Amino acid sequence: MKAMRILISLIFIGQLGFAQIKVWINPKSITSQQWQVNDLVYKAKQSIEKPFNKEIYALVKSEEGEQTVPLFYNGNNEWVFRYSSSKIGKKSFVIQSTIKGLKGKKGNITITENKKKDRHGGVVLNADNKRHFFYEDGSHYFNLAFECDWLYALDYGNEELPKTKHLLELLNENGFNQIVMNVYAYGLDFDWVRDKRLKENPQHNYGEREDIFPFLGSNSNPDYSSLNVNFFKHFDKVVSQMHEHEIISHLMIYVWNKRVSWPEPGSEADDMYYDHVVKRYQAFPNIIWDVSKEATSKIALTQNKNIADHILERARRTRVLDAYNRLLSVHAYGFCKKHKEDVDFISTQDWKLSLYESMLNAYKQFPDKPVFNIEHGGYEESPYEIFPGGYSKATACLRRNYLCLFAGTYTTYYWQGTSWNALIHNPFEQPEGFYKPKFEYFKYMRNLFKTVNFENFEPVTKYNVRSYNLTNYEEGVVMQFIPKEVHSDDIKRQLDKEFDYSKATRQWFNTYTGEFTKEEKLEFKHKYGFWDERPWRHEADVVLIIKNLMSKK
């Protein structure tokens, strides 16, 4: 009878967990779907000195080979073997440790087919198409990111995460599939704008909180002797909710311009923090590593003159610790350029008016890696002025995102009401007079790119001087981005030279409203091909879509 009660208890516990983490207490075997995150929890029989510094691994064996997964300490003498898998089949594991209660623990894992329709696995690279991102199931990942540095603070201390869920649902609805976020940030740099209106609405200000800190103590009075387990338990819930919503966490482990009291680089405390983050979150399929925001900026250099060497060591350290080989980059173009073999994709910041040319140059310079513009200087205005940057009008910010895409690269959107310490999780429920962001522009963008295969396009520049061209030679599609001020631009020259367009169709797309015109047979009323009228001239940036082309190549 006692054994039956224990069995029932273990089955019940095995089903516990928030969002997508499934918790198993000292299990002999578990069954899980592909890409589901599981916590296998083991308890030591005695207290351990400096538990966060212990190296404990689970050796997982299957037909595909072996995988060595690090466990992490979770407080109360508990260690967690966090595990997920993309491979269907049976596996076995044994824990390698000298600690009683963990040493030699064995079990079996059965991975079944994924049943969640919108789940495609982690983001990976593809040897046959090196400039683009893909999911583990082989489908293309159209990386459209949203900056939200303080996401971890939104529901801190709240078990249910209602604000976080609301914001994630908004992002889902509007086409965003990645959040660029910090593990931790404290406050804005002193040179940034201090909007007095934010004081009138303290519910929207998540900066400079002394009750949130990844170590013991607080940012103002840090105690680096140990990590704050409750901080990371909360962060688990945030990343897990993102996984539930199929949103990638582009996780910046350090940040140097948010006044964080970091321990000395390379110190025992620094290693403890960094290693814990990598151990704890690597099993989440929705993780992409970013060693540091503003990695080698002037602010970073004032804090550590050897910062580039430190970042390089951290990148290589991540490779050693991460059993899942999640993608890795660094929020610094100069670093990525110099150490391209140590990053999986190129991250760049560029505020220039000549953004397209800069992104096109990066696209050409790195033919074997995706290029991601993580910050293009466009920060859409909000009720609070936080960091106006170079461009704040919604349409100007939208155009800069399209310029990145039409250079064959990926892009990020910033709204000043969510990107930093001012965090309005429900902007469309705010009172009349509060500025509402144009999230819908990006829903329309995603709808456009759902109609074509972005991964098969390449930028073509030799035919157009007043517009931007993406051409898919494989499937016979040309897209032309035309700014609203431009009457038209010649597309006929390219078609005459490169395609048979006798069966081609033409359609226009309005980037402001998401409207498509009716798809109709392509005809040129004027011999030059650029004097024909077009819809929404002087009203909106548009995209011309020409399909059913037959390449002459």
C-alpha positions as CSV (number, residue, x, y, z in Angstrom):
1,M,0.0,0.0,0.0
2,K,2.8,2.3,0.9
3,A,4.6,1.5,-2.4
4,M,1.3,2.3,-4.3
5,R,1.1,5.7,-2.6
6,I,4.6,6.5,-3.5
7,L,4.0,5.5,-7.1
8,I,0.9,7.6,-7.3
9,S,2.8,10.5,-5.8
10,L,5.6,10.2,-8.3
11,I,3.2,10.0,-11.2
12,F,1.5,13.2,-9.9
13,I,4.8,15.0,-9.4
14,G,5.9,13.9,-12.9
15,Q,3.0,16.0,-14.3
16,L,3.8,19.1,-12.3
17,G,5.5,22.1,-13.8
18,F,4.6,25.5,-15.1
19,A,4.1,26.1,-18.8
20,Q,6.3,23.6,-20.6
21,I,8.7,22.3,-17.9
22,K,7.7,18.8,-16.8
23,V,9.1,17.9,-13.3
24,W,10.2,14.4,-12.3
25,I,11.4,13.6,-8.8
26,N,14.2,11.0,-8.7
27,P,12.7,9.1,-11.7
28,K,13.7,5.7,-13.1
29,S,12.2,6.5,-16.5
30,I,10.4,9.3,-18.2
31,T,8.5,9.8,-21.5
32,S,8.5,13.1,-23.3
33,Q,7.6,14.6,-26.7
34,Q,10.3,16.1,-28.9
35,W,11.4,19.6,-27.7
36,Q,9.5,19.3,-24.4
37,V,11.6,20.5,-21.4
38,N,11.9,18.1,-18.5
39,D,13.4,18.6,-15.0
40,L,14.7,15.4,-13.4
41,V,15.3,16.4,-9.8
42,Y,17.7,14.7,-7.4
43,K,18.4,15.5,-3.8
44,A,21.8,15.2,-2.1
45,K,21.9,13.5,1.3
46,Q,24.0,16.3,2.9
47,S,24.7,20.0,2.4
48,I,27.5,20.8,-0.1
49,E,29.9,23.7,0.2
50,K,29.8,26.0,-2.8
51,P,27.2,23.8,-4.6
52,F,27.0,26.1,-7.6
53,N,30.7,25.4,-8.4
54,K,30.2,21.6,-8.6
55,E,30.6,19.9,-11.9
56,I,27.9,17.2,-12.2
57,Y,26.9,15.6,-15.5
58,A,24.4,13.3,-16.9
59,L,25.8,11.0,-19.6
60,V,23.0,10.3,-22.1
61,K,23.4,7.4,-24.5
62,S,21.3,6.6,-27.6
63,E,21.7,5.2,-31.1
64,E,22.9,8.7,-32.2
65,G,25.7,8.7,-29.7
66,E,26.5,10.2,-26.4
67,Q,25.6,13.6,-24.9
68,T,27.1,15.0,-21.7
69,V,24.6,17.4,-20.0
70,P,25.5,19.4,-17.0
71,L,23.2,19.5,-14.0
72,F,22.6,22.7,-12.0
73,Y,22.1,23.5,-8.4
74,N,18.6,24.7,-7.5
75,G,18.8,25.3,-3.8
76,N,17.7,23.1,-0.8
77,N,20.3,20.4,-1.7
78,E,18.6,19.8,-5.0
79,W,20.3,19.3,-8.4
80,V,18.3,19.4,-11.6
81,F,19.1,17.4,-14.8
82,R,17.1,19.6,-17.3
83,Y,16.6,17.7,-20.6
84,S,15.0,18.0,-24.0
85,S,15.6,16.2,-27.3
86,S,14.9,16.6,-31.0
87,K,15.4,12.9,-31.7
88,I,12.6,10.4,-31.3
89,G,13.6,7.1,-29.6
90,K,14.9,5.5,-26.5
91,K,17.9,6.7,-24.4
92,S,19.5,5.9,-21.1
93,F,21.4,8.1,-18.7
94,V,23.7,7.9,-15.7
95,I,24.7,10.7,-13.4
96,Q,28.4,11.3,-12.9
97,S,29.1,12.8,-9.5
98,T,30.8,12.1,-6.2
99,I,27.8,13.4,-4.2
100,K,25.6,10.9,-2.3
101,G,22.1,10.9,-3.6
102,L,23.3,11.8,-7.1
103,K,26.2,9.5,-7.8
104,G,25.3,6.7,-10.2
105,K,21.7,7.5,-10.6
106,K,20.4,5.9,-13.7
107,G,17.3,6.0,-15.8
108,N,15.7,5.7,-19.2
109,I,14.2,8.4,-21.5
110,T,11.7,7.8,-24.3
111,I,11.2,10.6,-26.7
112,T,8.0,10.6,-28.8
113,E,6.9,12.6,-31.8
114,N,6.0,16.3,-31.2
115,K,2.2,16.9,-31.2
116,K,2.3,20.7,-30.9
117,K,1.6,22.0,-34.4
118,D,3.4,25.3,-34.1
119,R,6.5,23.8,-32.5
120,H,9.5,23.2,-34.8
121,G,12.4,22.8,-32.5
122,G,15.5,24.9,-31.8
123,V,17.0,27.4,-34.3
124,V,19.9,26.0,-36.2
125,L,22.1,26.6,-39.3
126,N,21.8,24.8,-42.6
127,A,24.9,23.7,-44.5
128,D,23.0,24.0,-47.8
129,N,21.7,27.6,-47.2
130,K,24.3,29.2,-44.9
131,R,22.8,32.7,-44.9
132,H,19.6,31.8,-43.2
133,F,18.1,30.4,-40.0
134,F,16.2,27.2,-39.9
135,Y,14.3,25.1,-37.2
136,E,15.4,21.7,-36.3
137,D,12.5,20.2,-38.3
138,G,14.0,21.8,-41.4
139,S,11.5,24.6,-41.9
140,H,12.8,28.2,-42.3
141,Y,12.9,30.5,-39.2
142,F,12.0,34.0,-40.3
143,N,13.9,35.9,-37.5
144,L,11.8,38.9,-36.6
145,A,13.0,40.1,-33.2
146,F,11.5,42.4,-30.5
147,E,13.7,44.1,-27.9
148,C,12.5,43.8,-24.3
149,D,15.5,44.1,-21.9
150,W,13.5,44.1,-18.7
151,L,11.1,41.2,-19.5
152,Y,12.4,39.3,-16.5
153,A,11.1,42.0,-14.1
154,L,7.5,42.3,-15.5
155,D,5.9,39.8,-13.1
156,Y,8.7,39.3,-10.6
157,G,7.2,37.7,-7.5
158,N,4.0,36.8,-9.2
159,E,3.5,33.0,-9.7
160,E,1.1,33.3,-12.6
161,L,2.9,35.8,-14.9
162,P,-0.3,37.5,-16.2
163,K,1.5,40.6,-17.6
164,T,4.2,38.5,-19.3
165,K,1.5,36.2,-20.9
166,H,-0.4,39.2,-22.1
167,L,2.7,40.7,-23.8
168,L,3.7,37.4,-25.3
169,E,0.3,37.0,-26.8
170,L,0.5,40.4,-28.3
171,L,3.8,39.5,-29.9
172,N,2.4,36.3,-31.2
173,E,-0.5,38.1,-32.8
174,N,1.8,40.6,-34.5
175,G,4.3,38.2,-36.0
176,F,7.3,38.6,-33.6
177,N,9.1,35.3,-32.9
178,Q,12.1,36.4,-30.9
179,I,12.7,38.6,-27.9
180,V,16.1,40.2,-27.5
181,M,16.4,40.3,-23.7
182,N,18.8,40.5,-20.8
183,V,19.2,38.0,-18.0
184,Y,19.4,41.0,-15.8
185,A,19.6,44.8,-16.1
186,Y,19.5,47.5,-13.4
187,G,19.0,51.0,-14.6
188,L,19.5,53.3,-17.6
189,D,22.8,54.9,-18.3
190,F,22.9,58.3,-16.6
191,D,23.2,60.0,-20.1
192,W,19.9,58.7,-21.2
193,V,16.6,60.7,-21.2
194,R,14.8,60.9,-17.8
195,D,11.1,61.4,-18.8
196,K,9.2,63.0,-16.0
197,R,6.0,61.4,-17.1
198,L,7.3,58.0,-16.1
199,K,7.3,59.2,-12.5
200,E,3.6,59.8,-12.8
201,N,3.1,56.2,-13.9
202,P,5.4,54.2,-11.7
203,Q,3.6,51.0,-12.6
204,H,5.4,51.2,-16.0
205,N,8.9,51.7,-14.5
206,Y,10.8,48.4,-13.8
207,G,14.3,49.9,-13.5
208,E,16.5,50.3,-10.4
209,R,14.6,47.7,-8.4
210,E,16.7,46.5,-5.4
211,D,14.5,43.4,-4.8
212,I,15.6,41.8,-8.0
213,F,19.2,40.6,-8.4
214,P,20.8,37.3,-9.6
215,F,23.2,37.2,-6.7
216,L,22.5,37.5,-3.0
217,G,22.1,41.1,-1.7
218,S,21.1,43.7,-4.2
219,N,22.6,45.7,-7.1
220,S,23.5,48.5,-4.7
221,N,24.8,46.1,-2.1
222,P,25.8,42.9,-3.8
223,D,26.8,39.7,-2.1
224,Y,28.7,37.5,-4.6
225,S,29.1,34.6,-2.3
226,S,26.1,32.8,-3.9
227,L,23.4,33.1,-6.5
228,N,19.8,34.0,-5.8
229,V,18.0,30.8,-6.7
230,N,14.6,32.5,-6.5
231,F,15.7,34.9,-9.3
232,F,16.4,32.0,-11.6
233,K,13.3,30.1,-10.6
234,H,11.3,33.1,-11.8
235,F,13.4,33.4,-14.9
236,D,12.6,29.7,-15.7
237,K,9.0,30.6,-15.8
238,V,9.6,33.5,-18.2
239,V,11.7,31.5,-20.6
240,S,9.2,28.6,-20.3
241,Q,6.3,30.9,-21.2
242,M,8.2,32.1,-24.2
243,H,8.7,28.4,-25.2
244,E,4.9,27.8,-24.8
245,H,4.3,30.8,-27.2
246,E,7.1,29.6,-29.6
247,I,9.1,32.8,-29.1
248,I,12.9,32.5,-29.1
249,S,14.8,34.0,-26.2
250,H,17.8,35.8,-27.6
251,L,19.5,35.8,-24.2
252,M,22.1,38.4,-23.5
253,I,24.0,37.1,-20.5
254,Y,25.9,40.3,-19.7
255,V,25.1,44.0,-20.4
256,W,27.5,46.8,-19.8
257,N,25.4,50.0,-20.2
258,K,22.6,49.2,-17.7
259,R,24.6,50.0,-14.5
260,V,24.8,46.4,-13.3
261,S,27.1,45.6,-10.4
262,W,28.8,42.7,-12.0
263,P,31.6,40.8,-10.2
264,E,35.1,41.1,-11.3
265,P,35.4,39.5,-14.8
266,G,36.9,36.0,-14.6
267,S,36.4,35.8,-10.8
268,E,34.9,32.8,-9.1
269,A,31.6,34.8,-8.7
270,D,31.6,35.7,-12.4
271,D,32.2,32.1,-13.5
272,M,29.5,30.9,-11.1
273,Y,27.0,33.2,-12.6
274,Y,27.9,32.7,-16.3
275,D,28.2,28.9,-16.0
276,H,24.8,28.7,-14.1
277,V,23.0,30.5,-16.9
278,V,24.4,28.2,-19.6
279,K,23.8,25.1,-17.5
280,R,20.3,26.1,-16.6
281,Y,18.9,27.3,-19.9
282,Q,20.6,25.2,-22.6
283,A,17.9,22.5,-22.6
284,F,15.3,25.1,-23.8
285,P,15.0,24.7,-27.6
286,N,14.0,28.4,-27.7
287,I,17.4,29.7,-26.6
288,I,19.9,31.6,-28.6
289,W,23.0,32.8,-26.7
290,D,24.4,36.3,-26.9
291,V,27.4,36.6,-24.6
292,S,26.9,40.3,-24.0
293,K,24.9,43.4,-25.0
294,E,27.1,46.3,-25.9
295,A,29.9,43.8,-25.7
296,T,32.9,45.9,-26.7
297,S,31.4,49.4,-26.5
298,K,33.2,52.4,-24.9
299,I,31.2,51.9,-21.8
300,A,32.3,48.2,-21.6
301,L,35.9,49.2,-22.2
302,T,35.8,51.7,-19.3
303,Q,34.8,48.8,-17.0
304,N,37.3,46.3,-18.4
305,K,40.1,47.3,-20.8
306,N,40.4,43.6,-21.7
307,I,36.7,43.2,-22.4
308,A,37.2,41.7,-25.9
309,D,39.4,38.9,-24.5
310,H,36.9,38.2,-21.8
311,I,34.0,38.0,-24.2
312,L,36.0,35.6,-26.4
313,E,36.8,33.4,-23.5
314,R,33.1,33.4,-22.5
315,A,32.0,32.5,-26.0
316,R,34.4,29.5,-26.0
317,R,33.3,28.6,-22.5
318,T,29.7,28.4,-23.7
319,R,30.7,26.0,-26.4
320,V,32.2,23.7,-23.8
321,L,29.3,23.8,-21.4
322,D,26.4,23.7,-23.9
323,A,25.5,20.1,-24.7
324,Y,22.9,21.2,-27.2
325,N,25.0,23.5,-29.4
326,R,22.6,26.4,-29.4
327,L,23.4,29.2,-31.7
328,L,25.7,31.9,-30.3
329,S,26.5,35.5,-31.2
330,V,27.8,38.7,-29.6
331,H,26.1,42.1,-29.7
332,A,29.0,43.8,-31.3
333,Y,29.7,43.9,-35.1
334,G,33.5,44.5,-34.6
335,F,33.8,41.5,-32.4
336,C,31.8,39.3,-34.8
337,K,33.9,40.5,-37.7
338,K,37.2,39.8,-36.0
339,H,36.1,36.5,-34.4
340,K,33.7,35.1,-37.0
341,E,34.7,31.5,-36.4
342,D,33.5,31.9,-32.8
343,V,30.0,33.1,-33.6
344,D,27.2,31.3,-35.5
345,F,25.8,34.5,-37.0
346,I,26.8,38.1,-37.4
347,S,25.2,40.7,-35.1
348,T,25.4,44.3,-36.2
349,Q,24.3,47.8,-35.1
350,D,23.9,50.5,-37.7
351,W,22.2,53.9,-37.5
352,K,23.3,55.3,-40.8
353,L,20.9,56.7,-43.4
354,S,22.7,54.4,-45.7
355,L,21.5,51.4,-43.7
356,Y,20.7,49.3,-46.8
357,E,24.2,49.7,-48.2
358,S,25.8,48.8,-44.8
359,M,23.6,45.7,-44.5
360,L,24.3,44.7,-48.1
361,N,28.0,45.0,-47.5
362,A,27.7,42.7,-44.4
363,Y,25.6,40.2,-46.5
364,K,28.4,40.1,-49.1
365,Q,31.2,40.0,-46.6
366,F,29.8,36.9,-44.8
367,P,28.4,34.5,-47.4
368,D,28.6,31.6,-44.9
369,K,26.6,33.1,-42.0
370,P,23.2,34.8,-41.4
371,V,23.5,38.5,-40.7
372,F,21.2,40.0,-38.0
373,N,20.7,43.7,-37.5
374,I,20.1,43.8,-33.7
375,E,19.8,47.6,-33.6
376,H,19.3,50.0,-36.5
377,G,18.7,53.2,-34.6
378,G,14.9,53.1,-35.1
379,Y,13.1,53.3,-31.7
380,E,9.4,54.0,-32.2
381,E,8.0,56.7,-30.0
382,S,6.0,55.9,-26.9
383,P,4.2,57.8,-24.1
384,Y,7.7,58.0,-22.5
385,E,10.8,59.3,-24.2
386,I,13.5,56.9,-23.1
387,F,16.1,56.7,-25.9
388,P,14.9,58.4,-29.1
389,G,17.9,57.3,-31.1
390,G,18.1,58.3,-34.7
391,Y,14.5,57.6,-35.8
392,S,11.3,57.5,-33.8
393,K,8.4,57.8,-36.3
394,A,6.7,54.4,-36.8
395,T,6.9,54.5,-40.5
396,A,10.6,55.5,-40.5
397,C,11.3,52.6,-38.1
398,L,9.3,50.2,-40.3
399,R,11.2,51.2,-43.4
400,R,14.5,50.5,-41.8
401,N,13.3,47.0,-40.9
402,Y,12.4,46.4,-44.6
403,L,15.7,47.8,-45.7
404,C,17.4,45.1,-43.6
405,L,15.2,42.4,-45.1
406,F,15.7,43.5,-48.7
407,A,19.5,43.3,-48.1
408,G,19.0,39.6,-47.4
409,T,19.5,40.0,-43.6
410,Y,17.3,39.8,-40.5
411,T,16.1,42.6,-38.2
412,T,14.8,43.8,-34.8
413,Y,12.0,46.2,-33.8
414,Y,12.3,48.5,-30.8
415,W,9.4,50.4,-29.1
416,Q,10.5,52.8,-26.4
417,G,7.5,51.6,-24.3
418,T,8.9,48.1,-24.0
419,S,12.5,48.0,-25.0
420,W,14.0,49.2,-21.7
421,N,13.0,50.1,-18.1
422,A,9.7,51.6,-19.2
423,L,7.6,48.5,-19.9
424,I,3.9,48.8,-20.9
425,H,2.8,45.3,-21.3
426,N,-0.7,46.2,-22.4
427,P,-0.3,49.3,-24.6
428,F,-3.7,48.9,-26.3
429,E,-5.5,49.0,-22.9
430,Q,-4.0,52.3,-21.9
431,P,-6.2,55.4,-21.6
432,E,-7.0,57.7,-24.5
433,G,-4.1,60.0,-25.2
434,F,-1.4,57.3,-24.6
435,Y,0.5,56.6,-27.8
436,K,-0.3,53.2,-29.2
437,P,2.6,51.4,-31.0
438,K,2.3,50.2,-34.6
439,F,2.8,46.5,-33.8
440,E,0.4,45.7,-36.6
441,Y,3.0,46.8,-39.2
442,F,5.0,43.7,-38.4
443,K,2.0,41.5,-38.5
444,Y,1.5,42.7,-42.1
445,M,5.2,42.1,-42.7
446,R,5.0,38.5,-41.5
447,N,1.9,38.0,-43.6
448,L,3.8,39.2,-46.7
449,F,6.7,36.9,-46.1
450,K,4.4,33.9,-45.5
451,T,3.5,34.2,-49.1
452,V,7.1,33.6,-50.3
453,N,10.2,31.7,-49.2
454,F,12.5,34.4,-47.9
455,E,15.3,31.9,-47.6
456,N,15.5,31.5,-51.4
457,F,15.8,35.2,-52.2
458,E,18.9,37.2,-52.8
459,P,19.3,41.0,-53.1
460,V,19.8,42.2,-56.7
461,T,21.2,45.7,-57.1
462,K,22.3,46.2,-60.7
463,Y,18.9,47.1,-62.2
464,N,17.2,49.4,-59.6
465,V,18.4,52.7,-58.4
466,R,15.2,54.0,-56.7
467,S,14.0,50.8,-55.0
468,Y,15.2,47.6,-53.4
469,N,15.1,44.2,-55.1
470,L,14.9,40.7,-53.8
471,T,14.9,37.9,-56.4
472,N,14.2,34.2,-56.0
473,Y,15.6,32.6,-59.2
474,E,14.7,29.1,-58.0
475,E,11.0,29.7,-57.8
476,G,10.6,32.6,-60.2
477,V,9.7,35.5,-57.9
478,V,10.9,39.1,-57.8
479,M,10.0,41.5,-55.0
480,Q,10.6,45.2,-55.2
481,F,10.4,47.5,-52.2
482,I,9.5,51.0,-53.3
483,P,9.5,54.0,-50.8
484,K,6.3,56.1,-50.9
485,E,8.1,59.1,-52.4
486,V,9.2,57.2,-55.4
487,H,6.8,57.2,-58.4
488,S,8.1,53.9,-59.7
489,D,11.3,52.1,-60.7
490,D,12.2,50.0,-63.7
491,I,11.6,46.3,-63.2
492,K,11.3,45.5,-66.9
493,R,15.1,45.7,-67.6
494,Q,15.7,42.8,-65.2
495,L,12.8,40.8,-66.5
496,D,13.8,41.3,-70.1
497,K,17.4,40.1,-69.4
498,E,16.8,37.3,-66.9
499,F,13.3,35.8,-67.2
500,D,10.6,34.7,-69.5
501,Y,7.6,36.6,-68.0
502,S,4.9,35.7,-70.5
503,K,3.0,33.9,-67.8
504,A,3.9,36.2,-64.9
505,T,1.5,37.9,-62.5
506,R,1.8,41.1,-60.6
507,Q,0.5,42.1,-57.2
508,W,1.1,45.1,-54.9
509,F,1.4,45.1,-51.1
510,N,0.8,48.1,-48.8
511,T,3.3,48.0,-45.9
512,Y,1.1,50.3,-43.7
513,T,-2.2,48.6,-44.0
514,G,-1.3,45.0,-45.0
515,E,-3.5,45.2,-48.1
516,F,-2.8,43.2,-51.2
517,T,-4.1,44.2,-54.6
518,K,-5.7,41.5,-56.8
519,E,-3.1,39.3,-58.4
520,E,-3.3,40.0,-62.2
521,K,-1.4,39.3,-65.4
522,L,1.8,41.3,-65.7
523,E,1.7,43.8,-68.4
524,F,3.7,47.0,-69.1
525,K,1.7,49.8,-70.6
526,H,4.7,51.9,-71.3
527,K,7.8,50.6,-73.1
528,Y,10.2,51.9,-70.3
529,G,8.4,49.9,-67.6
530,F,8.7,52.6,-65.0
531,W,6.1,55.3,-66.0
532,D,3.1,53.2,-65.2
533,E,1.0,54.3,-62.3
534,R,1.2,52.3,-59.1
535,P,-1.2,52.1,-56.1
536,W,-0.6,54.1,-52.9
537,R,2.0,56.4,-54.5
538,H,2.9,59.1,-51.9
539,E,0.7,57.3,-49.4
540,A,2.8,54.3,-48.3
541,D,5.9,52.2,-48.9
542,V,4.9,49.3,-51.1
543,V,6.2,46.0,-52.3
544,L,5.7,44.8,-55.9
545,I,5.5,41.0,-56.1
546,I,6.0,39.4,-59.5
547,K,5.5,35.6,-59.7
548,N,5.5,32.8,-62.2
549,L,8.7,33.8,-63.8
550,M,10.9,31.4,-65.8
551,S,14.6,32.0,-65.3
552,K,16.8,32.1,-68.4
553,K,19.7,30.9,-66.3
